[in-house]
Amino acid sequence: MTKFLRSLALMTALGVTVAGTGLVAQEKKDAKKPADTKKADDKEEKLGKVEIFESKNGFRFRVVGADGKNICGAYKDYKTKEECAKVVEELKAILTKTKPVEVAK
């Protein structure tokens, strides 16, 4: 069950990351046109966000969807905020370069 949940969390984070990457590419493409800041803010809000927060024993991160619900998060504590941010960046790199695979029982 935990393998399934981890796979689901990784797939969800992949979707969030890929969607965020597409938004950046779109902004660069439309840089020549006058930007409508309200529309850009709406797009960012629809994507959700990654939050780094201080927990009881250190720092953790969570991915929050556009609806405000938690999608996934760290299952362990990190000693510093920088260490936690580094893990988030590593996760983003992994999710943008790989595809989810099904794990047999």
VMD Tcl script that draws the C-alpha trace (Angstrom):
set ca {
  {0.00 0.00 0.00}
  {2.81 2.43 0.82}
  {4.46 1.73 -2.54}
  {1.21 2.62 -4.24}
  {0.87 5.85 -2.24}
  {4.47 6.82 -2.97}
  {3.94 6.14 -6.69}
  {0.76 8.18 -6.62}
  {2.52 11.04 -4.84}
  {5.35 11.00 -7.37}
  {2.94 10.96 -10.32}
  {1.00 13.87 -8.83}
  {4.14 15.85 -8.18}
  {5.25 15.10 -11.74}
  {2.00 16.54 -13.04}
  {2.39 19.67 -10.94}
  {6.01 20.09 -12.03}
  {5.31 19.54 -15.72}
  {2.40 21.95 -15.58}
  {4.63 24.53 -13.90}
  {7.32 24.06 -16.54}
  {4.79 24.63 -19.31}
  {3.67 27.86 -17.69}
  {7.22 29.22 -17.65}
  {7.67 28.35 -21.33}
  {4.38 30.05 -22.15}
  {5.40 33.21 -20.29}
  {8.66 33.40 -22.25}
  {6.76 32.95 -25.52}
  {4.33 35.75 -24.70}
  {7.04 38.09 -23.38}
  {6.80 40.24 -26.54}
  {3.09 40.87 -25.99}
  {1.85 43.19 -23.26}
  {1.28 40.98 -20.24}
  {-2.07 40.83 -18.53}
  {-0.98 40.29 -14.93}
  {-4.41 39.19 -13.76}
  {-4.46 36.25 -16.18}
  {-0.91 35.21 -15.20}
  {-1.88 35.27 -11.52}
  {-4.94 33.13 -12.25}
  {-2.81 30.52 -14.04}
  {-0.35 30.34 -11.15}
  {-3.17 30.01 -8.66}
  {-4.68 27.09 -10.60}
  {-1.42 25.13 -10.45}
  {-1.06 24.93 -6.70}
  {2.20 25.34 -4.82}
  {4.98 23.66 -2.88}
  {5.18 24.78 0.74}
  {8.18 24.36 3.04}
  {7.25 24.58 6.69}
  {8.75 23.98 10.11}
  {7.46 20.83 11.78}
  {7.94 19.47 15.28}
  {11.38 17.96 14.53}
  {12.68 20.03 11.59}
  {11.46 21.11 8.17}
  {9.10 19.40 5.73}
  {7.48 20.18 2.41}
  {4.04 19.55 0.96}
  {2.45 19.98 -2.44}
  {-0.87 21.82 -2.24}
  {-3.27 21.67 -5.18}
  {-5.17 24.61 -6.63}
  {-8.15 23.63 -4.48}
  {-6.04 24.03 -1.32}
  {-5.90 20.31 -0.51}
  {-2.64 18.48 0.20}
  {-1.53 16.31 -2.71}
  {1.66 14.88 -1.22}
  {4.47 15.75 1.15}
  {7.69 14.74 2.86}
  {7.45 11.78 5.18}
  {10.65 12.67 7.03}
  {12.03 15.80 8.66}
  {15.03 17.74 7.35}
  {17.36 19.61 9.69}
  {17.43 22.89 7.74}
  {15.13 24.76 5.41}
  {17.89 24.74 2.77}
  {18.19 20.94 2.95}
  {14.43 20.64 2.49}
  {14.48 23.05 -0.48}
  {17.30 21.03 -2.05}
  {15.18 17.87 -1.81}
  {12.27 19.69 -3.48}
  {14.56 20.75 -6.35}
  {15.90 17.19 -6.71}
  {12.35 15.87 -6.78}
  {11.38 18.37 -9.48}
  {14.39 17.32 -11.58}
  {13.54 13.62 -11.20}
  {9.88 14.12 -12.04}
  {10.57 16.16 -15.17}
  {13.02 13.60 -16.56}
  {11.30 10.30 -15.75}
  {7.93 8.67 -16.20}
  {6.04 6.76 -13.53}
  {6.40 2.99 -13.68}
  {4.13 0.36 -12.24}
  {5.72 -1.76 -9.54}
  {4.64 -5.39 -9.35}
  {3.78 -6.87 -5.97}
}
mol new
graphics top color blue
foreach p $ca { graphics top sphere $p radius 0.5 }
foreach p [lrange $ca 0 end-1] q [lrange $ca 1 end] { graphics top cylinder $p $q radius 0.2 }
display resetview
